[in-house]
Amino acid sequence: MRSLMVTSIGVTCAAALTLPLAAPALSAPVPHASSARPPSAAPQSPGAGPPAAPATPAAPAGSVTPAAPTESTPTDSRTAPAGEPDDSGEPDDRSAGVAGSTQSLPLERLAASSDRSAAPAPGRGLDRRTTRPFSLVGVVWDDAEAELHGTVQVRTRAAGGERWSDWQDVETHNDEHAADLGSDERASGAVRGSTAPLWVGASDGVEVRVHPEAADEEGRSIAVRLPEGLRLELVDPGPDPATESAPAGQAGAVPGGRTSATPASLPVRPGPPPAGTAAVVPETLTAASAAASAVNAEFAPLGASLIPAMTQAETAEAAAEAAEEAVGAKPYIGPRPGIITRKGWGADEKLRERNFAYTKTVKAAFVHHSATGNNYTCKQAPSVLRSIYRYHVKSSGWRDFGYNFAVDKCGNIYEGRAGGVSRAVLGAHTLGFNTNTMGIAVLGSYSSTNPPAAAVTAVAKLTAWKLGLFGRNPKGKVTLVSGGSNKYAKGKKVKMNVISGHRDGFATECPGARLYKKLGTARTSSAQLQGR
């Protein structure tokens, strides 16, 4: 396994990506017009220096600190220049070479509404209007530390039609999904307050209303002040990647004749070439795309859209090789599941901050729901991911997609934040507990809807493999140190399940009551897959 990585991929990738890597500052997105804060550069993210070759795919407990991968020096950063308003006066960030776009519209003061279901003024929003196409919505504001105490509701018009949706609630409490306080990412000057994103499907019209909560002050009912700089973000994910046929037998079948490893719309390439053959860098890859792909070079060729699944025997063999370097360590690891890469779901690598950031290990997995709603098909999942990615980076000001992995309702597993699927990549998913953990987002909202069995099974498969790389028992407990949350003060040592829900580290509804109840099943299945 290791010899294949070095001879056929590692050397070739290193040769292909030999541009010297400077240690650039974390570049901040171009601020919204409503924001008074100037763009500022933050220090380089921890662990984001010139890295070494990829680590072995399986690492016993306490023996592996994955090295940062070889990175090229792309000329692009995580943000594209802001575009000019079109003839409708709606600003967006369309620019050449960047997939998708974001329309960012300042919210206006609402007049008193005759709609009895609406809260009384004061409030902010937008009346019905026609826009350029979009598929995901959210609301952002200037101060990342300010909370939106109130309700956000939107309704949208299906693209090319006249039908408007009913009012839909947008989850307002999203600050718990973010980089830790005091981290380089949080302190970049780019981060904004934001609601959760809501997937609405292809639309070209929108109406929004934001109403503050009522508070009692000395016997008087008053409206809580809304955050400054409220803006509606309308995200167009851009087109899906070019399609190719999946190799026969690549993955198990699911209803509808698709495979469980990848949606029908995704391209699939076979696994690594035989030892001694040269890996070819696809001409279509940019430097940033090549760097994001090279960190997975031990699993798939450069530019691959899928990291193929491995059998239990193959995974155990790889784990045994790694165990040779850690005397006395017995690997418990589940078979590696198929993982759709960032290339596979169409991540535009020009959006993210170009460096990768790592922590020392992976002690636990936090399970989330994306709170984007359940009105998506599995074929649309890559578009949902591209929309969330763009919302996290362009609208919320994060360095990259917040979660380390995502799972859709059909059980497809996706690579999330860039840096390598086998590595301890620092995410922005569980405020206070991003260090030495991984975040898995199940696409959808599961407070009152049961998660599909396929999604729960995928969580078990992913954790059995990834936690096994770091010697973690999915049914065990682990002690984590809080970076500061509304549940645990900074520095407090907290004992948690190795597979925990977001609400275990933060007072939040996430991952939804129905998904949270399924975590016991996921722990048991994950441990069984590890052979425990």
C-alpha positions in Angstrom: 0.0 0.0 0.0 2.7 2.4 1.0 5.0 1.5 -1.9 2.1 2.1 -4.4 1.6 5.5 -2.9 5.2 6.5 -3.1 6.1 5.1 -6.5 3.0 5.8 -8.5 1.4 8.8 -7.0 3.4 10.5 -4.3 6.5 11.2 -6.4 4.6 12.2 -9.4 2.4 14.6 -7.4 5.4 16.1 -5.7 7.0 16.7 -9.1 3.8 18.2 -10.5 3.4 20.5 -7.5 6.8 21.9 -6.9 6.0 25.6 -6.9 7.4 27.1 -3.7 4.9 27.7 -1.0 5.0 31.0 0.7 3.1 31.4 4.0 0.4 33.9 2.9 -1.8 35.7 5.3 -5.4 34.5 5.5 -7.1 36.7 3.0 -10.5 38.2 3.9 -13.5 38.3 1.6 -14.4 41.6 0.1 -16.8 43.1 2.7 -20.4 43.8 2.0 -21.3 47.3 1.1 -23.3 47.6 4.3 -20.3 46.8 6.5 -18.1 49.5 7.9 -15.3 47.1 8.6 -12.3 47.3 6.3 -10.9 44.1 4.9 -8.1 42.8 7.0 -5.6 40.0 6.8 -5.3 37.4 9.6 -2.3 35.4 10.6 -1.7 32.1 8.8 -3.8 29.3 10.2 -2.1 26.9 12.5 -0.5 24.0 10.8 -0.7 25.5 7.4 3.0 25.5 6.5 4.8 23.7 3.7 3.8 20.1 4.3 5.3 16.7 3.8 4.0 13.6 2.0 0.7 12.1 2.9 0.5 10.0 6.0 -0.3 6.3 5.9 -4.0 5.7 5.6 -4.4 4.0 9.0 -2.8 5.3 12.2 -2.9 3.6 15.6 -4.0 5.6 18.7 -1.5 8.2 19.9 1.1 7.4 17.2 0.2 9.6 14.3 0.1 13.3 13.8 -0.8 13.6 10.1 1.7 15.8 8.3 0.5 18.8 6.2 0.4 17.8 2.5 2.4 19.3 -0.3 0.7 22.5 -1.4 1.2 24.5 -4.6 1.2 28.3 -4.8 -2.0 29.2 -6.6 -2.4 32.8 -7.6 -6.0 32.8 -6.5 -7.3 33.1 -2.9 -10.5 32.0 -1.4 -12.5 35.0 -2.7 -13.3 36.4 -6.1 -13.6 40.1 -6.8 -17.1 41.5 -6.2 -19.1 42.0 -9.3 -20.9 45.1 -10.3 -24.6 45.5 -9.8 -26.7 44.5 -12.8 -29.4 46.6 -14.3 -31.8 45.7 -11.5 -29.4 47.2 -9.0 -28.8 43.9 -7.2 -25.2 43.4 -6.2 -23.5 40.0 -6.5 -20.1 38.6 -6.8 -20.1 37.1 -10.3 -16.7 36.9 -11.8 -14.9 35.0 -14.6 -13.7 31.6 -13.6 -15.7 31.2 -10.4 -18.6 28.8 -10.4 -21.9 30.1 -9.1 -22.7 33.5 -7.7 -24.1 35.2 -4.6 -26.6 38.1 -4.7 -26.3 40.1 -1.5 -29.3 42.4 -0.9 -29.6 44.8 2.0 -32.8 44.4 4.0 -35.1 47.4 4.3 -37.4 48.5 7.1 -40.7 46.8 6.9 -44.0 48.7 7.0 -46.7 47.5 9.3 -48.2 44.4 7.7 -51.8 43.5 7.2 -50.8 39.8 7.3 -52.1 38.6 10.7 -49.5 35.8 10.8 -46.7 38.4 10.7 -45.1 39.8 13.8 -45.7 43.6 14.3 -43.2 46.1 13.1 -40.4 47.1 13.6 -38.7 44.6 11.3 -36.7 44.4 8.2 -37.1 42.5 4.9 -37.8 42.7 1.2 -41.1 42.8 -0.6 -41.6 40.3 -3.4 -39.2 40.8 -6.2 -37.7 39.1 -9.3 -34.0 38.2 -9.0 -31.4 36.3 -10.9 -31.6 32.5 -10.4 -30.7 31.1 -7.0 -31.2 27.9 -5.0 -30.3 28.7 -1.4 -31.0 31.6 0.9 -29.7 33.0 4.2 -29.4 36.2 6.1 -26.1 37.7 7.3 -25.1 40.7 9.4 -22.0 42.7 10.2 -21.0 41.6 13.8 -20.2 37.9 14.1 -20.6 38.2 17.9 -24.1 39.6 17.7 -27.1 37.2 17.8 -30.3 37.6 15.9 -33.0 37.3 18.5 -36.1 37.0 16.3 -37.6 35.1 13.3 -36.5 35.0 9.7 -39.0 33.8 7.1 -38.8 33.6 3.3 -40.9 32.6 0.4 -39.7 32.0 -3.1 -40.9 31.7 -6.6 -40.0 28.6 -8.6 -37.7 29.5 -11.5 -39.6 30.2 -14.7 -43.0 29.9 -13.1 -45.6 32.0 -11.2 -46.0 29.8 -8.2 -44.8 31.1 -4.8 -43.9 28.8 -1.9 -45.4 29.1 1.5 -43.5 31.0 4.2 -40.5 29.0 5.4 -38.6 29.5 8.6 -34.9 30.0 8.5 -32.9 28.7 11.5 -31.5 31.9 13.1 -29.1 30.3 15.6 -26.0 29.4 13.6 -23.2 30.9 15.6 -22.5 27.5 17.2 -21.4 26.2 13.8 -18.2 28.3 13.5 -14.5 28.5 14.1 -13.5 28.7 17.8 -13.2 32.0 19.5 -9.7 33.4 19.3 -8.7 31.2 16.4 -7.1 32.7 13.3 -10.2 31.9 11.3 -12.6 33.6 13.7 -10.3 36.6 14.1 -9.7 37.2 10.4 -12.0 40.2 10.3 -13.9 38.5 7.5 -16.4 36.6 9.7 -20.0 37.8 9.8 -23.1 36.7 11.8 -25.3 34.4 9.8 -28.4 32.3 9.9 -28.4 28.7 8.8 -28.7 28.4 5.0 -32.0 27.1 3.6 -32.2 25.1 0.4 -35.2 26.3 -1.7 -34.4 24.8 -5.1 -34.2 26.7 -8.4 -35.9 30.1 -7.9 -36.0 33.5 -9.4 -38.2 35.5 -7.0 -38.0 36.1 -3.2 -39.7 37.8 -0.3 -38.2 38.0 3.2 -39.2 39.3 6.6 -37.2 39.5 9.8 -38.9 40.3 13.0 -37.3 40.8 16.4 -38.4 38.9 19.5 -40.5 40.8 22.0 -38.9 41.4 25.4 -40.4 42.6 28.7 -38.8 45.7 30.2 -40.4 47.2 33.3 -43.8 45.9 32.4 -43.5 47.1 28.8 -43.2 44.8 25.7 -40.5 46.1 23.5 -38.7 44.6 20.4 -35.2 43.4 20.8 -32.8 45.3 18.5 -31.9 43.5 15.4 -28.2 43.3 14.4 -26.8 45.9 12.1 -26.1 45.3 8.4 -28.7 42.7 7.7 -28.5 41.3 4.2 -30.2 38.6 2.3 -27.9 36.2 0.5 -29.2 34.4 -2.6 -26.8 31.6 -3.6 -26.6 30.1 -7.1 -24.5 26.9 -6.8 -23.5 26.9 -10.5 -23.6 23.9 -12.8 -22.9 20.3 -11.8 -19.5 18.8 -12.8 -19.4 17.0 -16.2 -20.9 13.5 -15.9 -19.2 10.2 -16.6 -20.4 6.7 -16.3 -19.7 4.9 -13.1 -17.6 1.7 -13.5 -19.7 -1.5 -13.2 -19.6 -2.9 -9.6 -18.0 0.3 -8.2 -20.6 0.5 -5.4 -23.7 -1.2 -4.1 -27.0 -0.4 -5.7 -29.7 1.8 -4.1 -33.3 2.4 -5.1 -33.6 3.9 -8.5 -30.6 2.0 -10.0 -28.0 4.5 -8.8 -25.0 3.6 -6.7 -24.6 4.2 -3.0 -21.2 5.7 -3.5 -22.0 8.5 -5.8 -25.1 10.3 -7.2 -25.9 9.8 -10.8 -24.7 13.2 -11.8 -21.2 12.8 -10.5 -18.2 11.7 -12.5 -16.3 8.6 -11.3 -12.7 7.6 -12.0 -11.1 4.3 -11.1 -8.7 3.9 -8.2 -4.9 4.4 -8.1 -2.9 3.2 -11.1 -0.7 0.1 -10.7 2.7 0.5 -9.0 5.3 1.9 -11.3 3.0 3.8 -13.5 2.9 7.6 -13.7 0.0 9.6 -12.5 -1.1 12.2 -15.0 -2.2 15.6 -13.8 -5.4 16.5 -15.6 -5.0 19.6 -17.7 -8.3 21.0 -16.3 -7.0 21.2 -12.7 -5.9 24.5 -11.4 -3.1 24.7 -8.9 -5.6 25.1 -6.1 -7.6 22.1 -7.3 -4.5 20.0 -7.7 -3.5 20.8 -4.1 -6.9 19.9 -2.8 -6.7 16.6 -4.6 -3.0 15.8 -3.9 -3.7 15.4 -0.1 -5.7 12.3 -1.0 -3.1 10.9 -3.3 -2.7 7.7 -1.4 -6.3 6.8 -2.1 -7.0 8.0 -5.6 -5.3 9.6 -8.6 -5.0 13.3 -8.9 -8.3 14.9 -10.0 -10.4 11.8 -9.0 -14.0 12.4 -8.3 -14.3 9.4 -6.0 -12.2 7.7 -3.4 -13.3 4.1 -4.0 -14.4 1.9 -1.1 -12.1 -0.8 0.2 -13.0 -4.2 1.5 -12.5 -5.1 5.2 -9.5 -7.2 4.2 -7.9 -4.4 2.2 -8.5 -1.9 5.0 -7.1 -4.3 7.6 -4.0 -4.8 5.5 -3.4 -1.1 5.3 -4.0 -0.8 9.1 -1.5 -3.6 9.8 1.2 -1.9 7.7 0.7 1.3 9.8 0.7 -0.7 13.0 4.2 -2.0 12.2 5.4 1.5 13.0 3.6 1.5 16.4 4.7 -1.5 18.4 1.9 -3.1 20.4 -0.9 -1.2 18.8 -3.8 -3.3 17.6 -5.7 -1.6 14.8 -9.5 -1.6 15.0 -10.8 -0.1 11.9 -13.8 -0.4 9.7 -13.6 -0.8 5.9 -13.0 2.5 4.1 -16.3 3.7 2.5 -16.5 5.3 -0.9 -16.1 9.1 -0.5 -17.0 11.6 -3.1 -14.2 14.1 -3.3 -14.4 17.9 -3.5 -13.7 17.6 -7.2 -16.6 15.1 -7.4 -19.2 17.5 -6.0 -17.8 20.5 -7.8 -16.1 22.6 -5.1 -14.6 25.7 -6.6 -11.1 25.8 -5.0 -10.7 29.5 -5.8 -13.2 30.3 -3.1 -11.5 28.9 -0.1 -8.4 30.1 1.8 -5.5 28.3 0.0 -3.7 26.9 3.1 -4.8 23.8 5.0 -5.1 23.8 8.8 -4.6 20.8 11.0 -4.9 19.7 14.7 -2.9 17.0 16.3 -5.3 14.1 16.2 -9.0 13.1 15.9 -10.5 12.2 19.3 -14.2 12.4 18.6 -16.8 13.0 15.9 -19.6 15.5 16.2 -22.7 14.8 14.2 -24.8 17.7 12.8 -27.7 18.3 10.6 -27.3 21.1 8.0 -30.7 22.6 8.8 -31.1 23.4 5.1 -34.4 21.5 4.9 -35.3 18.2 3.4 -36.6 19.3 0.0 -33.7 18.1 -2.0 -33.1 14.9 -4.1 -29.8 13.0 -3.8 -29.0 14.0 -7.4 -29.2 17.6 -6.1 -26.9 17.0 -3.1 -23.7 18.2 -4.9 -25.6 21.5 -5.7 -26.6 21.8 -2.0 -23.0 21.3 -1.0 -21.7 23.9 -3.4 -24.3 26.3 -2.1 -23.4 25.7 1.6 -19.7 26.0 0.7 -20.3 29.3 -1.0 -22.5 30.5 1.8 -19.9 29.6 4.4 -17.0 31.3 2.6 -18.5 34.2 0.7 -21.4 35.1 3.0 -20.3 34.0 6.5 -16.6 34.7 5.9 -15.2 31.3 6.9 -12.0 30.0 5.3 -13.7 26.9 3.8 -16.7 24.6 4.0 -17.3 24.3 7.8 -17.7 20.5 8.1 -15.1 17.8 7.5 -17.6 15.5 5.9 -21.2 15.5 4.7 -23.7 12.7 4.2 -26.9 13.0 2.1 -30.2 11.2 2.6 -29.2 8.3 0.3 -26.1 7.6 2.3 -23.5 9.1 0.0 -20.5 10.4 1.8 -18.7 13.6 0.7 -15.3 15.1 1.5 -15.9 18.5 3.2 -13.2 20.9 4.3 -10.1 20.6 2.2 -6.9 19.0 3.7 -7.3 15.3 3.2 -9.9 12.8 4.2 -7.5 10.7 6.4 -6.0 13.7 8.2 -6.9 15.7 11.3 -8.2 18.8 9.5 -9.3 21.7 11.6 -13.0 22.5 10.8 -15.5 25.1 11.9 -18.4 23.0 12.9 -18.7 22.9 16.7 -17.9 26.1 18.5 -15.6 25.4 21.4 -14.7 21.8 20.2 -13.2 22.1 16.7 -9.7 21.1 17.9 -8.9 17.4 17.7 -12.4 16.5 16.4 -14.2 16.0 13.1 -17.6 17.3 12.1 -20.1 15.3 10.0 -23.2 17.1 8.6 -26.2 15.1 7.5 -27.9 17.2 4.8 -31.4 18.0 5.9 -33.3 19.1 9.0 -34.1 16.4 11.6 -35.8 18.1 14.5 -39.2 16.6 13.6 -38.3 14.3 10.7 -36.6 10.9 11.1 -33.2 10.7 9.3 -33.1 8.0 6.6 -31.6 4.7 7.7 -29.1 5.1 4.8 -27.7 8.3 6.3 -27.3 6.8 9.8 -25.6 3.8 8.3 -23.2 6.1 6.3 -22.3 7.9 9.6 -21.5 4.6 11.1 -19.3 3.5 8.2 -17.5 6.8 8.0 -16.7 6.9 11.7 -15.7 3.3 11.8 -13.0 4.1 9.3 -11.9 7.6 10.2 -12.0 7.1 14.0 -10.2 3.8 13.5 -7.3 5.7 11.8 -6.7 7.4 15.1 -7.4 4.3 17.3 -10.8 5.6 18.7 -13.5 3.3 20.0 -16.9 4.6 18.6 -18.6 3.3 21.8 -16.1 4.9 24.1 -15.7 8.1 26.0 -13.1 10.8 25.5 -12.1 14.0 27.4 -12.0 17.2 25.4 -11.0 20.7 26.4 -13.5 23.4 25.6 -12.4 26.4 23.6 -15.4 28.3 25.0 -19.1 27.8 24.3 -22.5 28.6 25.8 -22.4 25.3 27.6 -18.8 24.9 28.7 -16.4 27.7 29.7 -13.1 27.9 27.9 -10.5 25.5 29.4 -13.1 23.2 31.0 -12.4 19.5 30.6 -15.5 17.7 29.3 -16.0 13.9 29.1 -18.1 13.1 26.0 -19.0 10.2 23.7 -16.5 9.5 21.0 -19.5 9.9 18.6 -21.4 12.9 20.0 -24.1 15.2 18.8 -23.5 18.9 18.3 -25.8 19.6 21.3 -23.4 17.7 23.6 -20.9 20.5 23.2 -23.2 23.5 22.7 -26.8 24.4 23.9 -28.4 23.9 20.5 -31.1 21.9 18.7 -28.5 20.5 16.3 -28.4 17.7 15.1 -32.1 17.7 15.6 -33.9 15.5 18.1 -34.7 12.7 15.7 -31.1 12.4 14.4 -29.7 12.7 17.9 -31.8 9.6 19.0 -30.1 7.6 16.3 -26.6 8.2 17.5 -26.7 5.1 19.8 -27.4 3.0 16.7 -24.5 4.7 14.9 -22.1 4.0 17.7 -23.0 0.3 17.9 -22.8 -0.2 14.2 -19.5 1.7 13.9 -17.9 -0.4 16.7 -19.1 -3.6 15.0 -17.6 -2.5 11.7 -14.3 -1.9 13.6 -14.4 -5.5 14.8 -15.0 -4.6 18.4 
